[in-house]
Amino acid sequence: MSIELLAIVALSILVIVMFLLNGIRDKELSRKLRLYEKSIEELNRQNHTISKELSRISEKEPKEEDNLPQIKARIKEEVQKSLRPMVESIKEIEIVMQNFQDEQIRRIDELEDGKKVVNFAPKNMANSNEKLIISQYKSGKSEAMIAKDMRIGIGEVDLILKLANLK
């Protein structure tokens, strides 16, 4: 396999992983938003129940009609106070989602522009693998056994041995 083909495969895997991560985050955010929606619906239902109860009470006791605007204002204030943290959380989620989307767009642009460099392995690790492969080959191990022991491809072992002029 050529280096270009490996780079294309690695790049394809990277793009697939990015889309999978994006999907997972979207599902998680959707789940959280559904929970917030349920909470808001429950609060709206409670608000409606309280409003109906206030209307019923105000019809029975005309003396409290003077206090009705104050009661409604207090109820409205309490509802707003209880909803404020959820609204702020939803705004934070929107910001996080926008940042994530911007990051994904930036990454895709980098990939399209060819600015992203894919590193397969650190150089010092490759050097140590080469030395280990050469020493095992000199000690009499076959290419297949070296590849199996090191969990790498036979082709890679063969290439290293050819580059070292041992084969």
N, C-alpha and C positions, 0 to 999 in steps of 0.2 A: 504494500500500500504506500502511496506517495504521501509526502507531508501535506500537500494541498488537500488531498482527499481526507486525511485525518483532521485537518483544520476545518474543512467543510462539515464533517461529521460532528466534531466538537461544537462548532458554531450552531449547527442544527439542534444538538442536544441542549445547548444553552438557551436557545430561543424557546424550545419546548418547555424547559424548566421554568423559564420566565412566565410563559403563558399559564402553566399549571399553578405557580405561586400566585399569579394574579387572580386566577379562578378561585383558589382557596381563600384568598383574602376577601374577594367579593362575596363568597358564600358566608364567611364569618360576619362581615359587615351587614349583610342582608338579615342574618339571624338576629343580630343586635338591634337593627332597625325595627324588625318585627316585634321584638320585646318592648321597645319604646312605644311603638304604635299601640300595642295592647294596653300598656300602662296609661297612655294618653286617652284611649277609648274608655278605660275604666274610670279615669278621673272625669271625663266628660259625662259619663253615665251618672256618676255620683253628683256632679254639678247639676245635672238635669233633675235628679231626684230631690236634691236640696231645694232647687228653685220651685219645683211643684209643691213641696212641703211648705215652703214659705208662702206661696200663693194660697194654699189651702188654709194656713193659719191666719193669714191676713184677711181672708174672707170671713172667717169665724169671729175674729176679734177685730172689729173696726177701730178700736182704740190704738192698736199697734200700727195702724197705717202711717202714722207720723214717723215711726221708727223704721219702716220698710226700706226707704232709700239707704239708711245707715247700715241696715242688715245686708242688703244687696251689695253695697260697697265693700263691706267687710268680707262677705263670701267671695266676691270677685278678687279681693286682695289675697285671701287665703289660697284660692285656686291658682292665682298667678304665682304666688310664692312657692307652692308645691310643684308647679310646672317649670319654674325657672331652671332648676338643675338639669332637667331632662332636655330642655331647649338648648342649654349651653352644651350638654353632651352631644346632642345631634349636630350642633355647629362644629364642635371639635371633630366629630366623625367626618363631617363634610370636608374639613380642612385636611385631615389625614388622607381621605380618599383623593382629594385634589393633588396633594403632594405626591402620593403614590402614582397617580396617573401621569403627573409631570415627569417623575423619575422614569417611568416606563417609556414614555415618549422620548426622553433624552437618551435612554439606553438603546432604543430602536434606531434613533438617528445616528448614534455612534456606530452601531453595527452596520447600518446602511452606508455610512461614510467610510467604513473600513478603518476607523480609528482605534477600534478595540483590538488589543493584542492578546492572543490566547497563549498562555504558557502551559505546557503540558507537564513539565516536571522541573524542579530546581536543578541547576547545573551540578551542584555538589552531589545530589542524589544520583544523577546519571553517571557521574564519574565513579562513585562507589559501586554502582551496579556493574559498570564496565569492568572494574578491577575484580569484582567478585566473580563475574562470568569468566573472565580470562583465567583466574586462579583455579576455578573449578574445572575448566576445560583442560588445563595443564595437568591437573591431578587425575585425569582420565575419565571424567564424567562425559556422557553423551549430551548432545544439544537438547534432546528431548527431556532428559532428566534435569538439566539445568533450568530449562524453561518451566518445568513442573514445580521444581523446588522454589523458584523465585516468583512463580505465578505471573510469568510474562510469556509473550508469544515466541515460538520457535524462530520465526522470521527475525525478531529483534535479536535473539541470541546469535543467529547466523550472521546478521549484519555486523554486530560488534566484533565477532571473531574474524570476519573478513577485513574489517577496518584495522584490526590489530595484526593483520597478515599471519594469522594462525591457521587459516583455512584456504 
